[in-house]
Amino acid sequence: MILVGQFDSPFVRRVAVTLHHYHLRFERNRLSAFHPGMVEINPLMRVPSLIIDGDETLYDSNAIIDYLDELAGPQKALIPRSGDERRRVLQVLALATGAMDKAIAVVYERRFHSAHTIAHEWTVRCMAQLSGALVHLDAHAGDPWYFGRKFTQADITLGCLAGYLNLRLTEAFPPGLYPNLERLNERCEALDAFIETRPAPDEFMPAKP
């Protein structure tokens, strides 16, 4: 398997952490989503993509993780296969990945527009949506993991969300504001799967225009 994308993307990183957690061997193509060659891998020119046996390419982190869960089997899968537990994990994932989208939207708006062309009302709304998700997620977080003793995909995704905010949008995740998510992130970052997927210094966004 070949994972395409840089670890500074929280969506790429959640897939990579999952691969490491399941001890699945993979290679990585560190092609940036902004590289013109990305269209040959993913017609949406987005990351992550996962090239699997037979040269089939999977798109979107949710679809990729669903495939990895299938490889791991129902007893090890980080998203339960059915019932209330599955629904609860999926609800957290919906909020966490939605928060990732809003954070990235703000980062891109500021990165790719000059100061006088930034859509400030749009970024304010995105920040409010991000904050709303974080407040809710923090209020319902358990200990030591989000759902208590059981480690799930919710923990991986929340850890990658917090890691991205600490990297690219620190104002949205200041120390002490979301204490439960902060503790969860600290536990995640201490895991080997997270240590192995920390963005390298040369995994960065394109220069400002």
VEXKOL-42705 format. One record per residue: x, y, z of N, C-alpha, C in turn. Coordinates in steps of 0.2 Angstrom, whole numbers, plus 5000, padded with zeros to 4 digits. Layout:
<rs>
R / n_xx / n_yy / n_zz / ca_xx / ca_yy / ca_zz / c_xx / c_yy / c_zz
R / X / Y / Z / X / Y / Z / X / Y / Z .
...
</rs>
This chain:
<rs>
R / n_xx / n_yy / n_zz / ca_xx / ca_yy / ca_zz / c_xx / c_yy / c_zz
R / 5004 / 4994 / 5000 / 5000 / 5000 / 5000 / 5004 / 5006 / 5000 .
R / 5002 / 5011 / 4997 / 5006 / 5018 / 4996 / 5001 / 5023 / 4999 .
R / 5003 / 5027 / 5004 / 4999 / 5032 / 5006 / 5001 / 5039 / 5003 .
R / 4997 / 5043 / 5000 / 4999 / 5049 / 4997 / 4997 / 5055 / 5001 .
R / 5002 / 5059 / 5002 / 5000 / 5065 / 5006 / 5005 / 5067 / 5011 .
R / 5005 / 5073 / 5014 / 5010 / 5075 / 5019 / 5006 / 5075 / 5026 .
R / 5010 / 5073 / 5031 / 5008 / 5073 / 5037 / 5006 / 5079 / 5041 .
R / 5007 / 5085 / 5037 / 5004 / 5091 / 5040 / 4997 / 5092 / 5039 .
R / 4994 / 5087 / 5035 / 4987 / 5086 / 5034 / 4984 / 5082 / 5039 .
R / 4979 / 5084 / 5043 / 4976 / 5080 / 5048 / 4972 / 5074 / 5045 .
R / 4970 / 5074 / 5039 / 4967 / 5069 / 5036 / 4971 / 5063 / 5034 .
R / 4977 / 5065 / 5031 / 4983 / 5061 / 5030 / 4985 / 5057 / 5036 .
R / 4986 / 5061 / 5041 / 4989 / 5059 / 5047 / 4984 / 5054 / 5051 .
R / 4978 / 5055 / 5051 / 4973 / 5050 / 5054 / 4974 / 5043 / 5050 .
R / 4974 / 5043 / 5044 / 4975 / 5037 / 5040 / 4982 / 5034 / 5042 .
R / 4987 / 5038 / 5042 / 4994 / 5035 / 5044 / 4994 / 5032 / 5051 .
R / 4991 / 5036 / 5056 / 4991 / 5033 / 5063 / 4987 / 5027 / 5063 .
R / 4981 / 5026 / 5059 / 4978 / 5020 / 5059 / 4982 / 5014 / 5056 .
R / 4985 / 5016 / 5051 / 4989 / 5010 / 5048 / 4995 / 5008 / 5053 .
R / 4998 / 5013 / 5056 / 5003 / 5011 / 5061 / 4999 / 5007 / 5067 .
R / 4994 / 5009 / 5069 / 4990 / 5006 / 5075 / 4988 / 4998 / 5073 .
R / 4987 / 4997 / 5067 / 4985 / 4990 / 5064 / 4991 / 4986 / 5062 .
R / 4997 / 4990 / 5062 / 5003 / 4986 / 5060 / 5003 / 4984 / 5053 .
R / 5000 / 4988 / 5049 / 4999 / 4987 / 5042 / 5005 / 4991 / 5038 .
R / 5009 / 4987 / 5034 / 5015 / 4990 / 5031 / 5012 / 4994 / 5025 .
R / 5016 / 5000 / 5024 / 5014 / 5004 / 5019 / 5020 / 5009 / 5017 .
R / 5020 / 5011 / 5011 / 5025 / 5016 / 5009 / 5021 / 5023 / 5009 .
R / 5025 / 5028 / 5008 / 5022 / 5034 / 5007 / 5025 / 5038 / 5001 .
R / 5020 / 5041 / 4998 / 5022 / 5046 / 4993 / 5020 / 5053 / 4996 .
R / 5025 / 5057 / 4997 / 5024 / 5064 / 5001 / 5022 / 5069 / 4996 .
R / 5019 / 5068 / 4991 / 5016 / 5073 / 4986 / 5011 / 5077 / 4989 .
R / 5012 / 5084 / 4988 / 5008 / 5089 / 4991 / 5001 / 5089 / 4987 .
R / 4996 / 5091 / 4990 / 4990 / 5092 / 4987 / 4990 / 5097 / 4982 .
R / 4995 / 5102 / 4982 / 4995 / 5107 / 4978 / 5000 / 5106 / 4972 .
R / 5003 / 5100 / 4972 / 5007 / 5098 / 4966 / 5003 / 5096 / 4960 .
R / 5005 / 5099 / 4954 / 5001 / 5098 / 4948 / 5000 / 5090 / 4947 .
R / 5005 / 5086 / 4949 / 5004 / 5079 / 4947 / 4999 / 5075 / 4951 .
R / 4996 / 5079 / 4956 / 4991 / 5076 / 4961 / 4985 / 5074 / 4957 .
R / 4983 / 5077 / 4951 / 4977 / 5075 / 4947 / 4978 / 5069 / 4944 .
R / 4984 / 5066 / 4943 / 4985 / 5059 / 4941 / 4983 / 5054 / 4946 .
R / 4983 / 5056 / 4952 / 4982 / 5051 / 4958 / 4975 / 5052 / 4960 .
R / 4973 / 5058 / 4961 / 4966 / 5059 / 4963 / 4963 / 5065 / 4959 .
R / 4957 / 5063 / 4956 / 4954 / 5068 / 4951 / 4952 / 5075 / 4955 .
R / 4951 / 5074 / 4962 / 4949 / 5080 / 4965 / 4955 / 5084 / 4968 .
R / 4961 / 5081 / 4967 / 4968 / 5084 / 4969 / 4968 / 5085 / 4976 .
R / 4965 / 5080 / 4980 / 4965 / 5081 / 4987 / 4969 / 5075 / 4990 .
R / 4971 / 5076 / 4997 / 4974 / 5070 / 5000 / 4969 / 5069 / 5006 .
R / 4970 / 5063 / 5009 / 4974 / 5057 / 5007 / 4971 / 5053 / 5001 .
R / 4976 / 5049 / 4998 / 4974 / 5044 / 4994 / 4978 / 5038 / 4996 .
R / 4975 / 5032 / 4995 / 4978 / 5026 / 4997 / 4978 / 5021 / 4991 .
R / 4984 / 5020 / 4988 / 4985 / 5015 / 4982 / 4986 / 5008 / 4985 .
R / 4981 / 5004 / 4984 / 4981 / 4997 / 4986 / 4983 / 4992 / 4981 .
R / 4983 / 4985 / 4983 / 4985 / 4980 / 4978 / 4981 / 4981 / 4972 .
R / 4984 / 4979 / 4966 / 4980 / 4980 / 4960 / 4980 / 4987 / 4957 .
R / 4984 / 4991 / 4960 / 4984 / 4998 / 4958 / 4977 / 5002 / 4959 .
R / 4973 / 4999 / 4963 / 4967 / 5003 / 4964 / 4968 / 5008 / 4969 .
R / 4965 / 5014 / 4968 / 4966 / 5020 / 4973 / 4960 / 5022 / 4976 .
R / 4961 / 5022 / 4983 / 4955 / 5024 / 4987 / 4956 / 5032 / 4989 .
R / 4950 / 5035 / 4989 / 4950 / 5042 / 4990 / 4946 / 5043 / 4997 .
R / 4948 / 5049 / 5000 / 4945 / 5051 / 5006 / 4946 / 5047 / 5012 .
R / 4948 / 5051 / 5018 / 4951 / 5047 / 5024 / 4945 / 5042 / 5027 .
R / 4939 / 5044 / 5026 / 4934 / 5040 / 5029 / 4933 / 5033 / 5025 .
R / 4933 / 5034 / 5019 / 4933 / 5028 / 5015 / 4939 / 5023 / 5016 .
R / 4945 / 5027 / 5016 / 4951 / 5023 / 5017 / 4951 / 5019 / 5024 .
R / 4949 / 5023 / 5029 / 4949 / 5020 / 5036 / 4944 / 5014 / 5036 .
R / 4938 / 5015 / 5033 / 4933 / 5009 / 5032 / 4937 / 5003 / 5029 .
R / 4941 / 5004 / 5024 / 4944 / 4999 / 5021 / 4949 / 4996 / 5026 .
R / 4953 / 5000 / 5030 / 4958 / 4997 / 5035 / 4954 / 4994 / 5040 .
R / 4949 / 4996 / 5043 / 4945 / 4992 / 5048 / 4943 / 4985 / 5045 .
R / 4941 / 4985 / 5039 / 4939 / 4978 / 5036 / 4946 / 4974 / 5036 .
R / 4951 / 4976 / 5034 / 4957 / 4972 / 5035 / 4959 / 4970 / 5042 .
R / 4958 / 4974 / 5047 / 4960 / 4973 / 5054 / 4955 / 4968 / 5056 .
R / 4949 / 4968 / 5054 / 4944 / 4963 / 5056 / 4939 / 4966 / 5062 .
R / 4933 / 4963 / 5063 / 4928 / 4966 / 5067 / 4931 / 4967 / 5075 .
R / 4935 / 4962 / 5077 / 4937 / 4962 / 5084 / 4942 / 4968 / 5085 .
R / 4946 / 4970 / 5080 / 4951 / 4975 / 5081 / 4949 / 4982 / 5078 .
R / 4944 / 4982 / 5074 / 4942 / 4988 / 5071 / 4941 / 4994 / 5076 .
R / 4943 / 5000 / 5074 / 4942 / 5005 / 5079 / 4936 / 5009 / 5078 .
R / 4932 / 5007 / 5073 / 4925 / 5009 / 5073 / 4921 / 5003 / 5073 .
R / 4916 / 5003 / 5078 / 4912 / 4997 / 5079 / 4908 / 4996 / 5073 .
R / 4906 / 4989 / 5072 / 4903 / 4988 / 5065 / 4895 / 4989 / 5066 .
R / 4892 / 4990 / 5072 / 4885 / 4991 / 5072 / 4883 / 4993 / 5079 .
R / 4877 / 4995 / 5079 / 4874 / 4997 / 5086 / 4876 / 5004 / 5088 .
R / 4874 / 5005 / 5095 / 4875 / 5011 / 5098 / 4882 / 5014 / 5098 .
R / 4887 / 5009 / 5099 / 4894 / 5011 / 5100 / 4896 / 5014 / 5093 .
R / 4894 / 5011 / 5088 / 4896 / 5013 / 5081 / 4893 / 5020 / 5080 .
R / 4887 / 5021 / 5081 / 4884 / 5028 / 5080 / 4887 / 5033 / 5084 .
R / 4889 / 5031 / 5091 / 4892 / 5036 / 5095 / 4899 / 5038 / 5092 .
R / 4903 / 5033 / 5090 / 4909 / 5035 / 5087 / 4909 / 5039 / 5081 .
R / 4904 / 5037 / 5076 / 4903 / 5041 / 5070 / 4901 / 5048 / 5071 .
R / 4897 / 5049 / 5077 / 4895 / 5056 / 5078 / 4901 / 5060 / 5080 .
R / 4905 / 5057 / 5084 / 4911 / 5061 / 5086 / 4916 / 5062 / 5080 .
R / 4916 / 5057 / 5075 / 4920 / 5058 / 5069 / 4917 / 5064 / 5065 .
R / 4911 / 5064 / 5064 / 4907 / 5069 / 5060 / 4909 / 5076 / 5063 .
R / 4909 / 5077 / 5069 / 4911 / 5084 / 5072 / 4919 / 5085 / 5071 .
R / 4923 / 5080 / 5073 / 4930 / 5081 / 5072 / 4932 / 5082 / 5065 .
R / 4930 / 5079 / 5060 / 4932 / 5080 / 5053 / 4929 / 5086 / 5051 .
R / 4923 / 5088 / 5053 / 4920 / 5094 / 5051 / 4924 / 5100 / 5054 .
R / 4927 / 5099 / 5060 / 4931 / 5104 / 5063 / 4937 / 5105 / 5059 .
R / 4940 / 5099 / 5057 / 4946 / 5099 / 5053 / 4945 / 5104 / 5047 .
R / 4939 / 5102 / 5043 / 4938 / 5106 / 5037 / 4937 / 5114 / 5039 .
R / 4934 / 5116 / 5044 / 4934 / 5123 / 5046 / 4940 / 5126 / 5047 .
R / 4945 / 5122 / 5051 / 4951 / 5125 / 5053 / 4955 / 5126 / 5046 .
R / 4955 / 5121 / 5042 / 4959 / 5121 / 5035 / 4956 / 5127 / 5031 .
R / 4950 / 5128 / 5031 / 4947 / 5133 / 5027 / 4950 / 5140 / 5030 .
R / 4950 / 5141 / 5036 / 4953 / 5147 / 5039 / 4961 / 5148 / 5037 .
R / 4964 / 5143 / 5038 / 4971 / 5143 / 5036 / 4972 / 5144 / 5029 .
R / 4969 / 5141 / 5024 / 4969 / 5142 / 5017 / 4967 / 5150 / 5016 .
R / 4962 / 5152 / 5019 / 4960 / 5159 / 5017 / 4965 / 5164 / 5019 .
R / 4968 / 5163 / 5024 / 4973 / 5168 / 5027 / 4980 / 5167 / 5023 .
R / 4981 / 5160 / 5020 / 4987 / 5159 / 5017 / 4987 / 5161 / 5010 .
R / 4982 / 5161 / 5007 / 4981 / 5162 / 4999 / 4978 / 5168 / 4997 .
R / 4976 / 5172 / 5002 / 4973 / 5179 / 5000 / 4977 / 5184 / 5004 .
R / 4978 / 5190 / 5001 / 4982 / 5195 / 5004 / 4977 / 5198 / 5009 .
R / 4980 / 5202 / 5014 / 4976 / 5204 / 5020 / 4970 / 5208 / 5018 .
R / 4970 / 5212 / 5012 / 4964 / 5216 / 5011 / 4959 / 5212 / 5007 .
R / 4960 / 5206 / 5005 / 4955 / 5202 / 5001 / 4953 / 5196 / 5005 .
R / 4955 / 5195 / 5011 / 4953 / 5190 / 5016 / 4945 / 5191 / 5017 .
R / 4941 / 5185 / 5016 / 4934 / 5186 / 5018 / 4933 / 5185 / 5026 .
R / 4934 / 5191 / 5029 / 4934 / 5191 / 5036 / 4927 / 5188 / 5039 .
R / 4922 / 5189 / 5036 / 4915 / 5187 / 5039 / 4915 / 5179 / 5038 .
R / 4918 / 5177 / 5033 / 4918 / 5169 / 5032 / 4923 / 5166 / 5037 .
R / 4929 / 5169 / 5038 / 4933 / 5166 / 5043 / 4931 / 5166 / 5050 .
R / 4927 / 5172 / 5052 / 4924 / 5172 / 5058 / 4919 / 5167 / 5059 .
R / 4915 / 5165 / 5054 / 4910 / 5160 / 5054 / 4913 / 5153 / 5055 .
R / 4918 / 5152 / 5051 / 4922 / 5146 / 5052 / 4925 / 5145 / 5059 .
R / 4928 / 5150 / 5062 / 4931 / 5149 / 5068 / 4925 / 5148 / 5073 .
R / 4919 / 5151 / 5072 / 4914 / 5150 / 5077 / 4911 / 5142 / 5076 .
R / 4911 / 5140 / 5070 / 4909 / 5133 / 5069 / 4914 / 5128 / 5073 .
R / 4921 / 5130 / 5072 / 4926 / 5126 / 5075 / 4926 / 5126 / 5082 .
R / 4925 / 5132 / 5085 / 4924 / 5133 / 5092 / 4918 / 5129 / 5095 .
R / 4912 / 5129 / 5091 / 4906 / 5125 / 5094 / 4908 / 5118 / 5094 .
R / 4911 / 5115 / 5089 / 4913 / 5108 / 5089 / 4918 / 5106 / 5095 .
R / 4923 / 5111 / 5096 / 4927 / 5109 / 5101 / 4924 / 5110 / 5108 .
R / 4920 / 5114 / 5109 / 4916 / 5115 / 5116 / 4912 / 5109 / 5117 .
R / 4909 / 5106 / 5112 / 4904 / 5100 / 5113 / 4909 / 5094 / 5114 .
R / 4914 / 5093 / 5110 / 4918 / 5088 / 5111 / 4922 / 5087 / 5117 .
R / 4924 / 5093 / 5120 / 4928 / 5094 / 5126 / 4923 / 5092 / 5132 .
R / 4917 / 5094 / 5131 / 4912 / 5093 / 5137 / 4910 / 5086 / 5137 .
R / 4911 / 5082 / 5132 / 4908 / 5075 / 5132 / 4914 / 5070 / 5132 .
R / 4920 / 5072 / 5133 / 4926 / 5068 / 5133 / 4927 / 5064 / 5139 .
R / 4928 / 5058 / 5139 / 4930 / 5053 / 5144 / 4937 / 5053 / 5146 .
R / 4939 / 5048 / 5150 / 4945 / 5047 / 5153 / 4947 / 5040 / 5154 .
R / 4953 / 5037 / 5151 / 4958 / 5041 / 5148 / 4957 / 5042 / 5141 .
R / 4952 / 5039 / 5138 / 4951 / 5040 / 5131 / 4944 / 5043 / 5130 .
R / 4942 / 5045 / 5124 / 4936 / 5049 / 5123 / 4930 / 5045 / 5126 .
R / 4930 / 5038 / 5125 / 4924 / 5034 / 5127 / 4926 / 5030 / 5133 .
R / 4931 / 5032 / 5137 / 4933 / 5029 / 5143 / 4939 / 5025 / 5142 .
R / 4938 / 5018 / 5143 / 4944 / 5014 / 5143 / 4945 / 5011 / 5136 .
R / 4940 / 5012 / 5132 / 4941 / 5009 / 5125 / 4944 / 5014 / 5120 .
R / 4949 / 5012 / 5117 / 4953 / 5017 / 5112 / 4949 / 5016 / 5105 .
R / 4947 / 5021 / 5102 / 4943 / 5021 / 5096 / 4946 / 5025 / 5090 .
R / 4943 / 5025 / 5085 / 4945 / 5030 / 5079 / 4944 / 5037 / 5081 .
R / 4939 / 5038 / 5086 / 4938 / 5045 / 5089 / 4944 / 5048 / 5092 .
R / 4948 / 5044 / 5095 / 4954 / 5046 / 5099 / 4959 / 5048 / 5093 .
R / 4960 / 5044 / 5088 / 4965 / 5045 / 5083 / 4963 / 5052 / 5080 .
R / 4957 / 5053 / 5078 / 4955 / 5058 / 5074 / 4955 / 5065 / 5078 .
R / 4953 / 5064 / 5084 / 4953 / 5070 / 5089 / 4961 / 5072 / 5090 .
R / 4965 / 5067 / 5091 / 4972 / 5068 / 5092 / 4975 / 5072 / 5086 .
R / 4973 / 5070 / 5080 / 4975 / 5073 / 5073 / 4973 / 5080 / 5073 .
R / 4966 / 5081 / 5075 / 4963 / 5088 / 5074 / 4967 / 5092 / 5079 .
R / 4969 / 5090 / 5085 / 4972 / 5095 / 5090 / 4979 / 5096 / 5087 .
R / 4982 / 5091 / 5084 / 4989 / 5091 / 5082 / 4989 / 5097 / 5076 .
R / 4984 / 5097 / 5072 / 4984 / 5101 / 5066 / 4983 / 5109 / 5069 .
R / 4979 / 5109 / 5074 / 4978 / 5116 / 5077 / 4984 / 5118 / 5080 .
R / 4987 / 5114 / 5084 / 4994 / 5116 / 5087 / 4999 / 5118 / 5082 .
R / 4998 / 5115 / 5076 / 5003 / 5117 / 5070 / 5002 / 5123 / 5066 .
R / 4995 / 5124 / 5065 / 4993 / 5129 / 5060 / 4988 / 5134 / 5062 .
R / 4985 / 5133 / 5068 / 4980 / 5138 / 5070 / 4979 / 5138 / 5078 .
R / 4985 / 5140 / 5081 / 4986 / 5139 / 5088 / 4981 / 5143 / 5092 .
R / 4978 / 5149 / 5089 / 4973 / 5153 / 5092 / 4967 / 5149 / 5094 .
R / 4965 / 5144 / 5090 / 4959 / 5140 / 5090 / 4960 / 5135 / 5096 .
R / 4966 / 5133 / 5098 / 4967 / 5128 / 5103 / 4972 / 5130 / 5109 .
R / 4970 / 5136 / 5112 / 4975 / 5139 / 5117 / 4975 / 5134 / 5123 .
R / 4981 / 5134 / 5126 / 4981 / 5130 / 5132 / 4976 / 5131 / 5138 .
R / 4973 / 5126 / 5140 / 4968 / 5127 / 5146 / 4961 / 5128 / 5144 .
R / 4960 / 5130 / 5137 / 4953 / 5131 / 5135 / 4949 / 5125 / 5135 .
R / 4952 / 5120 / 5132 / 4949 / 5113 / 5131 / 4953 / 5108 / 5135 .
R / 4952 / 5108 / 5141 / 4957 / 5104 / 5145 / 4956 / 5096 / 5144 .
R / 4950 / 5094 / 5143 / 4949 / 5087 / 5141 / 4952 / 5085 / 5135 .
R / 4951 / 5089 / 5130 / 4954 / 5087 / 5123 / 4962 / 5088 / 5123 .
R / 4964 / 5093 / 5127 / 4971 / 5094 / 5128 / 4975 / 5088 / 5131 .
R / 4971 / 5085 / 5136 / 4974 / 5079 / 5139 / 4974 / 5073 / 5135 .
R / 4968 / 5072 / 5131 / 4968 / 5067 / 5126 / 4973 / 5068 / 5121 .
R / 4975 / 5074 / 5118 / 4980 / 5075 / 5113 / 4987 / 5073 / 5116 .
R / 4988 / 5074 / 5122 / 4994 / 5073 / 5125 / 4995 / 5065 / 5126 .
R / 4990 / 5061 / 5127 / 4990 / 5054 / 5127 / 4991 / 5051 / 5120 .
R / 4988 / 5054 / 5116 / 4989 / 5052 / 5109 / 4996 / 5053 / 5106 .
R / 4999 / 5059 / 5107 / 5005 / 5061 / 5105 / 5011 / 5057 / 5108 .
R / 5009 / 5053 / 5114 / 5014 / 5049 / 5117 / 5014 / 5042 / 5114 .
R / 5009 / 5040 / 5110 / 5009 / 5034 / 5106 / 5014 / 5033 / 5101 .
R / 5016 / 5027 / 5100 / 5021 / 5026 / 5094 / 5018 / 5028 / 5087 .
R / 5012 / 5026 / 5086 / 5009 / 5028 / 5080 / 5008 / 5035 / 5079 .
R / 5008 / 5039 / 5084 / 5008 / 5047 / 5083 / 5015 / 5049 / 5082 .
R / 5019 / 5046 / 5086 / 5026 / 5049 / 5085 / 5029 / 5047 / 5078 .
R / 5027 / 5042 / 5075 / 5029 / 5040 / 5069 / 5026 / 5044 / 5063 .
R / 5021 / 5048 / 5065 / 5018 / 5052 / 5060 / 5018 / 5059 / 5061 .
R / 5022 / 5062 / 5065 / 5023 / 5069 / 5066 / 5026 / 5072 / 5060 .
R / 5023 / 5078 / 5058 / 5026 / 5081 / 5051 / 5033 / 5082 / 5052 .
R / 5036 / 5081 / 5046 / 5043 / 5083 / 5046 / 5044 / 5090 / 5044 .
R / 5050 / 5093 / 5046 / 5051 / 5100 / 5045 / 5050 / 5102 / 5038 .
R / 5051 / 5098 / 5033 / 5050 / 5100 / 5026 / 5043 / 5098 / 5023 .
R / 5039 / 5096 / 5027 / 5032 / 5095 / 5025 / 5028 / 5102 / 5027 .
R / 5027 / 5106 / 5022 / 5025 / 5112 / 5023 / 5020 / 5114 / 5018 .
R / 5016 / 5120 / 5019 / 5012 / 5123 / 5014 / 5016 / 5127 / 5009 .
R / 5013 / 5128 / 5003 / 5016 / 5132 / 4998 / 5017 / 5139 / 5000 .
R / 5022 / 5142 / 4998 / 5023 / 5149 / 5000 / 5017 / 5154 / 4998 .
R / 5017 / 5159 / 5002 / 5011 / 5164 / 5001 / 5013 / 5167 / 4994 .
R / 5007 / 5168 / 4990 / 5008 / 5172 / 4984 / 5011 / 5179 / 4984 .
</rs>
